[in-house]
Amino acid sequence: MTISSTMLRIEGVRQLRNPYTLAFTLAMPVAMYLLFGAGMGYGSLSAGNGNVSFYVMTSMAAYGTAVAMSSLTSLAATEAKQGWGRQLAMTPLTTAGYAVTKLLTAVTFAALALGAVFVAGALTGAQADDAWRWAATAGIILSIGLMYGLFGLGVGLFFSSDSAAALASISMTFFAFFGNVFMPLDGVMLDIARFTPLYGFVALRRWPLTEGVLTTGQTDPLWALFLNVAVWLAVFAVLVMLGVRRSRSRQ
């Protein structure tokens, strides 16, 4: 069996009952957008091909997507280490089916996080000059955001504690603060931010709005953003391989 609709439904309900999932993947991105995007008087000011509210909205949607992917895949890795795989061997569900189910759950919650922030933005004045910029931004966030599933998987495999999901979420929050996600950075802090895991991802999601122009007036070349994403994708893949070796050595 490739996938179980019953398990997929149970996983979705279980995560909806998980306070970490609700707080970090759904509530926090919306709350931060309402605070820094809609709640400030500068939300209606122009920003590239839209306004500041749209700029902040997409930042929070990208953050929520990264948190959802990393935290939920870390849970999958932790469950696998705890012997859940041997339990599944007694059912028609294959290991691949289990992995696909977990991935679909993570992608679903990533889409929910993005949708929740976008709805909040649409209701509170977030604007872009063209409708396609909304769709393009959402597509960039969901497609590139999948890479943070590797980060979560690596964290879940590398650490034996049940706190792996919380660690993955907190790490994403830390990366967001130093990755030019929550607040515009300048000077040395901006130079450092360009090497952090979320910088390329978030800068690419802003491309339909700003076309690479920063609030400081500088412009990020497109190749540098793709390089950032490619390098961190490779780093996350190495983290997963190291996590697999570490988990096997403990068995």
C-alpha positions in Angstrom: 0.0 0.0 0.0 1.5 3.4 -1.1 -0.7 5.6 1.1 -3.4 5.2 3.7 -6.2 7.7 3.6 -7.2 6.7 7.2 -3.7 7.3 8.5 -3.5 10.6 6.6 -6.8 11.7 8.3 -5.6 10.6 11.7 -2.3 12.4 11.3 -4.1 15.6 10.3 -6.4 15.4 13.3 -3.5 14.6 15.6 -1.5 17.6 14.5 -4.4 19.9 14.9 -4.6 18.8 18.5 -0.8 19.4 18.9 -0.3 22.7 20.7 3.2 23.2 19.1 1.7 22.7 15.6 -1.1 25.2 16.2 1.1 27.8 17.9 4.2 27.7 15.7 2.8 26.8 12.2 -0.6 28.6 12.2 -1.2 31.1 15.0 2.3 32.7 15.3 2.7 33.6 11.6 -0.8 35.2 11.5 -0.3 37.0 14.8 3.1 38.4 13.7 1.6 39.6 10.4 -1.3 41.3 12.2 1.2 42.9 14.6 3.9 44.1 12.2 1.9 44.3 8.9 -1.7 45.2 9.5 -1.2 46.7 13.0 1.2 49.3 12.0 0.3 52.6 10.3 2.8 52.1 7.5 1.1 49.0 6.1 -0.5 50.9 3.2 2.8 52.5 2.1 4.1 51.5 -1.3 6.7 48.7 -1.4 7.9 47.7 -4.9 4.9 46.3 -6.8 2.6 46.4 -3.8 2.4 47.7 -0.3 4.2 47.1 3.0 1.4 44.9 4.3 1.9 42.5 1.3 5.7 42.6 2.0 5.2 41.6 5.7 2.4 39.1 4.8 4.6 37.1 2.5 7.5 37.1 5.0 5.3 35.6 7.6 3.8 33.1 5.2 7.3 31.9 4.3 8.3 31.6 7.9 5.1 29.6 8.7 5.9 27.3 5.8 9.4 26.6 6.9 8.3 25.9 10.5 5.6 23.5 9.3 7.9 21.5 7.1 10.7 21.3 9.6 8.7 20.6 12.7 6.4 17.9 11.2 9.2 16.0 9.4 11.2 16.0 12.6 8.3 14.3 14.3 8.3 11.6 11.6 12.0 10.9 12.1 11.5 10.7 15.9 8.6 8.2 15.5 10.6 6.0 13.1 13.5 5.8 15.7 11.0 4.8 18.4 10.1 1.6 16.6 7.0 2.8 14.8 8.5 1.3 11.6 8.4 -2.2 13.1 4.8 -1.6 14.1 4.0 -0.6 10.5 5.6 -3.8 9.2 2.6 -5.6 10.6 0.2 -3.6 8.4 -0.2 -3.3 4.6 1.3 0.2 4.7 4.8 0.3 3.3 7.7 2.4 4.6 7.4 4.5 1.4 3.7 4.9 2.2 4.4 6.1 5.7 6.9 8.6 4.4 4.5 9.9 1.8 1.8 10.2 4.4 4.0 12.2 6.6 5.2 14.4 3.7 1.6 15.1 2.7 0.7 16.0 6.2 3.6 18.5 6.4 2.8 20.0 3.0 -0.8 20.3 4.0 0.0 22.2 7.1 2.5 24.4 5.2 -0.3 25.2 2.8 -2.6 26.0 5.7 0.0 28.3 7.3 0.4 30.1 4.0 -3.3 30.3 3.3 -4.1 31.6 6.8 -1.6 34.4 6.5 -2.7 35.2 2.9 -6.4 35.4 4.0 -5.4 37.7 6.9 -3.5 39.8 4.5 -6.4 40.0 2.0 -8.8 41.0 4.7 -6.5 43.8 6.2 -5.3 45.6 3.1 -2.3 43.7 1.7 -2.1 44.6 -2.0 0.0 43.8 -5.1 -0.3 45.5 -8.4 -1.2 42.3 -10.3 -3.1 39.2 -9.2 -0.3 36.9 -10.6 2.1 38.3 -8.0 -0.1 36.6 -5.3 0.0 33.3 -7.1 3.7 33.5 -8.0 4.6 34.3 -4.4 2.6 31.4 -3.0 4.1 29.0 -5.6 7.7 30.1 -4.7 7.0 29.7 -0.9 5.4 26.2 -1.2 8.0 24.8 -3.7 11.2 26.1 -2.1 9.8 25.6 1.4 9.9 21.9 0.9 13.7 22.0 1.5 13.1 22.7 5.2 11.5 19.2 5.5 15.1 17.9 5.1 16.2 20.1 7.9 13.5 18.8 10.2 14.2 15.2 9.1 17.9 15.7 10.0 17.1 17.2 13.4 14.7 14.4 14.2 17.2 11.7 13.2 20.2 13.4 14.9 18.6 14.0 18.3 17.0 11.3 20.4 14.7 13.5 22.4 11.0 14.0 21.8 11.8 17.7 21.7 13.1 17.5 18.2 10.0 19.2 16.7 10.3 22.1 19.2 14.0 22.4 18.4 13.3 22.5 14.7 10.7 25.2 15.2 12.9 27.3 17.5 15.8 27.0 15.1 13.6 28.3 12.3 12.6 31.3 14.5 16.3 31.9 15.2 17.2 31.8 11.5 14.3 34.1 10.8 15.5 36.8 13.2 19.0 36.7 11.6 17.8 36.1 8.1 16.1 39.4 7.3 12.7 37.9 7.7 11.1 39.6 10.7 12.8 43.0 10.4 14.8 44.8 7.7 18.5 44.5 8.4 21.4 46.7 7.3 25.2 47.0 7.4 27.1 44.1 9.0 23.9 42.3 10.1 22.6 42.2 6.5 26.0 40.9 5.3 25.7 38.1 7.8 22.1 37.4 7.0 23.0 36.6 3.4 24.7 33.4 4.6 21.8 32.2 6.8 19.4 29.4 5.8 16.2 31.5 5.3 17.7 34.4 3.5 17.6 33.1 -0.1 14.2 31.5 0.4 12.6 34.6 1.8 14.3 36.9 -0.7 13.1 34.8 -3.6 9.5 34.9 -2.3 9.8 38.7 -2.3 11.0 38.8 -5.9 7.5 39.2 -7.5 7.0 42.2 -5.3 10.4 43.9 -5.1 12.4 42.3 -7.9 15.4 41.9 -5.6 15.5 45.5 -4.3 16.0 45.7 -0.5 14.6 48.4 1.9 18.2 49.7 2.1 18.2 50.4 -1.7 20.6 47.5 -2.4 19.7 44.8 -4.9 20.2 41.0 -4.5 21.3 39.3 -7.7 19.1 36.4 -8.5 22.1 34.0 -8.9 23.2 34.7 -5.3 19.7 33.9 -3.9 19.6 30.6 -5.8 23.2 29.8 -4.6 22.1 30.4 -1.0 19.2 28.0 -1.5 21.4 25.4 -3.2 24.1 25.5 -0.6 21.7 25.1 2.3 19.8 22.4 0.5 23.1 20.5 0.3 23.8 21.2 4.0 20.4 19.8 5.0 21.0 16.7 2.9 24.3 16.1 4.7 22.5 16.6 8.0 20.0 13.9 7.1 22.9 11.5 6.2 24.7 12.2 9.4 21.4 11.7 11.3 20.9 8.4 9.7 24.4 7.2 10.7 23.9 8.5 14.2 20.5 6.8 14.6 22.0 3.5 13.3 24.9 3.7 15.7 22.5 3.9 18.7 20.6 0.8 17.7 
